[in-house]
Amino acid sequence: MVDFQRCFIENMRHYRNIKGISQAQLAELCNVSNGTIGNIECGITKPSFDMILKIAEKLDIQPELLFHISEQVEFIQERKSNCLSKAQIRQLKKIISSAIDAAIDNLAN
């Protein structure tokens, strides 16, 4: 049987570290005391449903990712890292737009 509390703790820590924030910083973002996040990560306290949603929001992830088993999380992260960022997409649009404009100018001349 999957230990969802352990998965939650590992994933929360993983995404917090990826985001580069400390337990205290996450606590501040979630408007809870400094020890609350530490207690959750140590397994002393179990977060409420609302707290899970708030943690996911502040970590900028979907809440269900906090409960995925490690192999699934790695797969999702790998897929996400293979995607273009918004900035890269904007740059690509500019390049394509410029290439289309140049091609149209060449056809018109």
VMD Tcl script that draws the C-alpha trace (Angstrom):
set ca {
  {0.00 0.00 0.00}
  {1.22 3.50 -0.85}
  {2.11 5.71 2.10}
  {0.51 8.91 0.86}
  {1.74 10.93 3.82}
  {5.34 9.95 3.00}
  {4.74 10.76 -0.70}
  {3.25 14.12 0.27}
  {6.19 14.97 2.53}
  {8.80 13.97 -0.06}
  {7.03 15.80 -2.87}
  {6.43 18.92 -0.80}
  {10.12 19.05 0.12}
  {11.11 18.32 -3.49}
  {9.01 21.12 -4.98}
  {9.97 23.54 -2.19}
  {13.64 22.90 -2.97}
  {13.07 23.29 -6.71}
  {11.41 26.63 -6.01}
  {14.42 27.54 -3.82}
  {12.48 28.47 -0.73}
  {12.97 27.52 2.89}
  {10.38 26.06 5.23}
  {10.11 29.48 6.90}
  {9.55 31.20 3.55}
  {6.85 28.70 2.56}
  {5.22 29.19 5.97}
  {5.17 32.95 5.40}
  {3.68 32.52 1.92}
  {0.99 30.23 3.38}
  {0.33 32.58 6.32}
  {1.13 29.95 8.95}
  {3.68 29.84 11.75}
  {7.29 28.96 10.94}
  {7.01 25.56 12.64}
  {3.91 24.45 10.77}
  {5.70 23.57 7.53}
  {8.52 21.89 9.47}
  {6.01 19.84 11.44}
  {4.28 18.79 8.22}
  {7.59 17.79 6.62}
  {8.55 15.82 9.74}
  {5.22 14.01 9.75}
  {4.23 15.46 13.13}
  {1.29 17.39 11.70}
  {-1.05 16.43 8.88}
  {-2.14 19.35 6.70}
  {-5.79 20.18 6.19}
  {-7.31 20.06 2.74}
  {-7.18 23.85 2.54}
  {-3.52 23.83 3.60}
  {-2.68 21.29 0.88}
  {-4.29 23.57 -1.70}
  {-2.45 26.60 -0.35}
  {0.91 24.78 -0.34}
  {0.39 23.65 -3.94}
  {-0.59 27.17 -4.98}
  {2.50 28.71 -3.37}
  {4.73 26.02 -4.91}
  {3.07 26.74 -8.26}
  {2.05 23.13 -8.86}
  {-1.16 21.16 -9.15}
  {-2.20 19.74 -5.75}
  {-2.25 16.17 -7.06}
  {1.50 16.34 -7.70}
  {1.99 16.39 -3.93}
  {0.63 12.82 -3.78}
  {2.33 11.21 -6.78}
  {4.80 8.43 -6.16}
  {8.42 9.35 -6.92}
  {8.63 7.69 -10.34}
  {5.56 9.60 -11.53}
  {6.91 12.90 -10.20}
  {10.21 12.37 -12.03}
  {8.33 11.54 -15.24}
  {6.16 14.66 -14.93}
  {9.18 16.85 -14.19}
  {11.02 15.38 -17.17}
  {8.07 16.07 -19.46}
  {7.73 19.58 -18.08}
  {11.43 20.31 -18.58}
  {11.15 19.25 -22.23}
  {8.50 21.93 -22.84}
  {9.25 25.44 -24.00}
  {8.92 28.25 -21.48}
  {6.57 31.17 -22.16}
  {9.56 33.39 -22.90}
  {10.92 30.84 -25.38}
  {7.51 30.62 -27.07}
  {7.33 34.42 -27.36}
  {10.83 34.50 -28.88}
  {9.91 31.72 -31.29}
  {6.78 33.63 -32.36}
  {8.92 36.70 -33.10}
  {11.37 34.66 -35.16}
  {8.60 32.95 -37.12}
  {6.77 36.25 -37.66}
  {9.97 37.88 -38.95}
  {10.63 34.92 -41.26}
  {7.08 35.12 -42.65}
  {7.38 38.88 -43.19}
  {10.72 38.39 -44.98}
  {9.26 35.62 -47.16}
  {6.28 37.82 -48.11}
  {8.61 40.73 -48.93}
  {10.69 38.43 -51.15}
  {7.58 37.25 -52.99}
  {6.38 40.82 -53.47}
  {9.70 41.94 -55.03}
}
mol new
graphics top color blue
foreach p $ca { graphics top sphere $p radius 0.5 }
foreach p [lrange $ca 0 end-1] q [lrange $ca 1 end] { graphics top cylinder $p $q radius 0.2 }
display resetview
